[in-house]
Amino acid sequence: MGRSLSRGLVTVTTATVLLFIVSTMFASSSVSKGALLGMLPFAAVLAIVALGQTLVIQQGGIDLSVVGTVSIVVVITTRQAAGDDSKLLAAVALALAVAAAAGIVNGLLIGRLGLNAIVATLGTDTLLMSGVFAISGGIPRTTTDLMAEIGGGLTFGIPNSVYFAVVITAITTTVVKQTQAGRRFEAVGANPMAMFTTGMPIQRHRVGAYFWAQIHYWLGGVLLAGIVTEPTAFQGRAYLLPSVAAVVLGGTSLLGGKGNLVATAVAALFLTQLVQFALALGVGFASRTLVQAAALTVGIALYTIDWRSVLGRLRRSTSDDSGPSRIPVG
């Protein structure tokens, strides 16, 4: 298959189609017009956030600061604007500056200083969440009318956030897949040692991955501030595990290398509908983390384990066990 029809894209698209068919058969309420209009905006936000996570994972890293970034962007966007549309642009710009700073810090700590990605991004996340508490005090604030229209409104019957997700997916995919810088970015992630020997600036690509990931988180957080009328100060908590699960289900290896960004976006739709389907079946809302964790486990099993090798060893083991026994002569 061509590059646009990678194994991950075919697998997750097929799974998504089957999920909607099963949802129609066993929980039709989860695919009603109202349910879909309520689900798609959150799927769009997850897709944008997961695209950022994909860039990081393609460099063999992981970004735990997604929680703090999305949360602080939501808090800044709502509280700095304080319900006044005229203050919205300044609030969004301030949130962008904070997200960009977090991306630079993550990139320098990991790409330049060589810190462990989990430790570095967890530290950044702690700082960001401290900022969330300092700004909001844990108290939600209603979004502005303009932000509600941009993030939560409809155009031609489709949520505006979906258009944002489609455009960002197209732009990110084009940059990574069609430009020389993007191809170098994937090459560094796939084999950093080989690229280092050719003089490729590996550290620069890793710093860039964390920076651009934060820009995606920022956009997701801004849209989320418009989708949820009165967002909490901790909206980002719902996006850590799903963002990683979407990347894995889309076929990107946790070890780094090439990935299909369109597949990541489709996986975000799959995960969001999967949770909605589970809720329609009566599964408790608190159990959605288990559903997402199960999906992540399946993704790892599909793309990480060499099943041909495993089956081959099992066949050889079975053949050895069923062979004729030898009785020693002595």
HUPENOR-V921679 format. One record per residue. N is the residue number from 1. RES is the residue in one small letter. SS is DSSP state (alpha for helix, beta for strand, coil for the rest). OMEGA is omega in whole degrees, 0 to 359 (none if undefined). Layout:
N_RES_SS_OMEGA / N_RES_SS_OMEGA
This chain:
1_m_coil_179 / 2_g_coil_182 / 3_r_alpha_183 / 4_s_alpha_179 / 5_l_alpha_179 / 6_s_coil_179 / 7_r_alpha_181 / 8_g_alpha_180 / 9_l_alpha_179 / 10_v_alpha_183 / 11_t_alpha_185 / 12_v_alpha_177 / 13_t_alpha_177 / 14_t_alpha_179 / 15_a_alpha_180 / 16_t_alpha_177 / 17_v_alpha_179 / 18_l_alpha_179 / 19_l_alpha_179 / 20_f_alpha_176 / 21_i_alpha_179 / 22_v_alpha_179 / 23_s_alpha_179 / 24_t_alpha_184 / 25_m_alpha_190 / 26_f_alpha_179 / 27_a_coil_186 / 28_s_alpha_179 / 29_s_alpha_182 / 30_s_alpha_179 / 31_v_alpha_175 / 32_s_coil_182 / 33_k_alpha_180 / 34_g_alpha_180 / 35_a_alpha_181 / 36_l_alpha_178 / 37_l_alpha_176 / 38_g_alpha_183 / 39_m_alpha_187 / 40_l_alpha_178 / 41_p_alpha_180 / 42_f_alpha_175 / 43_a_alpha_179 / 44_a_alpha_178 / 45_v_alpha_179 / 46_l_alpha_179 / 47_a_alpha_181 / 48_i_alpha_179 / 49_v_alpha_181 / 50_a_alpha_175 / 51_l_alpha_176 / 52_g_alpha_178 / 53_q_alpha_178 / 54_t_alpha_180 / 55_l_alpha_180 / 56_v_alpha_182 / 57_i_alpha_177 / 58_q_alpha_176 / 59_q_coil_178 / 60_g_coil_180 / 61_g_coil_174 / 62_i_coil_185 / 63_d_coil_179 / 64_l_coil_181 / 65_s_coil_178 / 66_v_alpha_180 / 67_v_alpha_182 / 68_g_alpha_181 / 69_t_alpha_180 / 70_v_alpha_181 / 71_s_alpha_184 / 72_i_alpha_175 / 73_v_alpha_178 / 74_v_alpha_182 / 75_v_alpha_180 / 76_i_alpha_182 / 77_t_alpha_182 / 78_t_alpha_186 / 79_r_alpha_179 / 80_q_alpha_177 / 81_a_alpha_175 / 82_a_coil_177 / 83_g_coil_182 / 84_d_coil_182 / 85_d_alpha_181 / 86_s_alpha_180 / 87_k_alpha_187 / 88_l_alpha_183 / 89_l_alpha_179 / 90_a_alpha_179 / 91_a_alpha_179 / 92_v_alpha_179 / 93_a_alpha_178 / 94_l_alpha_178 / 95_a_alpha_178 / 96_l_alpha_180 / 97_a_alpha_179 / 98_v_alpha_180 / 99_a_alpha_179 / 100_a_alpha_178 / 101_a_alpha_178 / 102_a_alpha_179 / 103_g_alpha_179 / 104_i_alpha_179 / 105_v_alpha_179 / 106_n_alpha_182 / 107_g_alpha_180 / 108_l_alpha_181 / 109_l_alpha_185 / 110_i_alpha_184 / 111_g_alpha_184 / 112_r_alpha_184 / 113_l_coil_176 / 114_g_coil_178 / 115_l_coil_176 / 116_n_coil_185 / 117_a_alpha_181 / 118_i_alpha_182 / 119_v_alpha_184 / 120_a_alpha_183 / 121_t_alpha_175 / 122_l_alpha_177 / 123_g_alpha_177 / 124_t_alpha_179 / 125_d_alpha_179 / 126_t_alpha_178 / 127_l_alpha_180 / 128_l_alpha_179 / 129_m_alpha_174 / 130_s_alpha_176 / 131_g_alpha_178 / 132_v_alpha_179 / 133_f_alpha_182 / 134_a_alpha_183 / 135_i_alpha_189 / 136_s_alpha_187 / 137_g_coil_181 / 138_g_coil_183 / 139_i_coil_181 / 140_p_coil_178 / 141_r_coil_181 / 142_t_coil_180 / 143_t_coil_179 / 144_t_coil_180 / 145_d_alpha_180 / 146_l_alpha_180 / 147_m_alpha_177 / 148_a_alpha_179 / 149_e_alpha_181 / 150_i_alpha_185 / 151_g_alpha_186 / 152_g_alpha_182 / 153_g_coil_180 / 154_l_beta_172 / 155_t_beta_185 / 156_f_coil_176 / 157_g_coil_181 / 158_i_beta_179 / 159_p_beta_180 / 160_n_alpha_181 / 161_s_alpha_178 / 162_v_alpha_178 / 163_y_alpha_178 / 164_f_alpha_182 / 165_a_alpha_180 / 166_v_alpha_181 / 167_v_alpha_181 / 168_i_alpha_177 / 169_t_alpha_180 / 170_a_alpha_181 / 171_i_alpha_182 / 172_t_alpha_179 / 173_t_alpha_181 / 174_t_alpha_181 / 175_v_alpha_184 / 176_v_alpha_187 / 177_k_alpha_189 / 178_q_alpha_180 / 179_t_coil_179 / 180_q_alpha_179 / 181_a_alpha_179 / 182_g_alpha_179 / 183_r_alpha_175 / 184_r_alpha_178 / 185_f_alpha_179 / 186_e_alpha_180 / 187_a_alpha_178 / 188_v_alpha_179 / 189_g_alpha_182 / 190_a_alpha_183 / 191_n_coil_184 / 192_p_alpha_182 / 193_m_alpha_179 / 194_a_alpha_179 / 195_m_alpha_178 / 196_f_alpha_180 / 197_t_alpha_179 / 198_t_coil_179 / 199_g_coil_180 / 200_m_coil_180 / 201_p_coil_184 / 202_i_alpha_183 / 203_q_alpha_180 / 204_r_alpha_180 / 205_h_alpha_179 / 206_r_alpha_176 / 207_v_alpha_179 / 208_g_alpha_180 / 209_a_alpha_181 / 210_y_alpha_178 / 211_f_alpha_183 / 212_w_alpha_174 / 213_a_alpha_180 / 214_q_alpha_177 / 215_i_alpha_176 / 216_h_alpha_179 / 217_y_alpha_179 / 218_w_alpha_181 / 219_l_alpha_177 / 220_g_alpha_180 / 221_g_alpha_178 / 222_v_alpha_178 / 223_l_alpha_180 / 224_l_alpha_178 / 225_a_alpha_177 / 226_g_alpha_181 / 227_i_alpha_180 / 228_v_coil_185 / 229_t_coil_179 / 230_e_coil_184 / 231_p_coil_176 / 232_t_coil_179 / 233_a_coil_186 / 234_f_coil_182 / 235_q_alpha_184 / 236_g_alpha_183 / 237_r_alpha_184 / 238_a_alpha_189 / 239_y_alpha_180 / 240_l_alpha_181 / 241_l_alpha_179 / 242_p_alpha_181 / 243_s_alpha_177 / 244_v_alpha_180 / 245_a_alpha_179 / 246_a_alpha_179 / 247_v_alpha_182 / 248_v_alpha_179 / 249_l_alpha_177 / 250_g_coil_174 / 251_g_coil_178 / 252_t_coil_182 / 253_s_coil_176 / 254_l_coil_179 / 255_l_coil_179 / 256_g_coil_180 / 257_g_coil_183 / 258_k_coil_177 / 259_g_coil_179 / 260_n_coil_185 / 261_l_alpha_176 / 262_v_alpha_178 / 263_a_alpha_176 / 264_t_alpha_180 / 265_a_alpha_178 / 266_v_alpha_178 / 267_a_alpha_177 / 268_a_alpha_176 / 269_l_alpha_179 / 270_f_alpha_183 / 271_l_alpha_181 / 272_t_alpha_178 / 273_q_alpha_179 / 274_l_alpha_178 / 275_v_alpha_180 / 276_q_alpha_178 / 277_f_alpha_180 / 278_a_alpha_178 / 279_l_alpha_179 / 280_a_alpha_178 / 281_l_coil_178 / 282_g_coil_177 / 283_v_coil_182 / 284_g_coil_181 / 285_f_alpha_180 / 286_a_alpha_182 / 287_s_alpha_183 / 288_r_alpha_177 / 289_t_alpha_178 / 290_l_alpha_178 / 291_v_alpha_180 / 292_q_alpha_178 / 293_a_alpha_178 / 294_a_alpha_178 / 295_a_alpha_178 / 296_l_alpha_179 / 297_t_alpha_178 / 298_v_alpha_179 / 299_g_alpha_178 / 300_i_alpha_180 / 301_a_alpha_182 / 302_l_alpha_191 / 303_y_alpha_184 / 304_t_coil_182 / 305_i_coil_176 / 306_d_coil_186 / 307_w_alpha_178 / 308_r_alpha_179 / 309_s_alpha_180 / 310_v_alpha_180 / 311_l_alpha_178 / 312_g_alpha_179 / 313_r_alpha_179 / 314_l_alpha_179 / 315_r_alpha_180 / 316_r_alpha_179 / 317_s_alpha_179 / 318_t_alpha_180 / 319_s_alpha_180 / 320_d_alpha_182 / 321_d_alpha_183 / 322_s_alpha_181 / 323_g_coil_181 / 324_p_coil_179 / 325_s_coil_181 / 326_r_coil_179 / 327_i_coil_182 / 328_p_coil_179 / 329_v_coil_181 / 330_g_coil_none
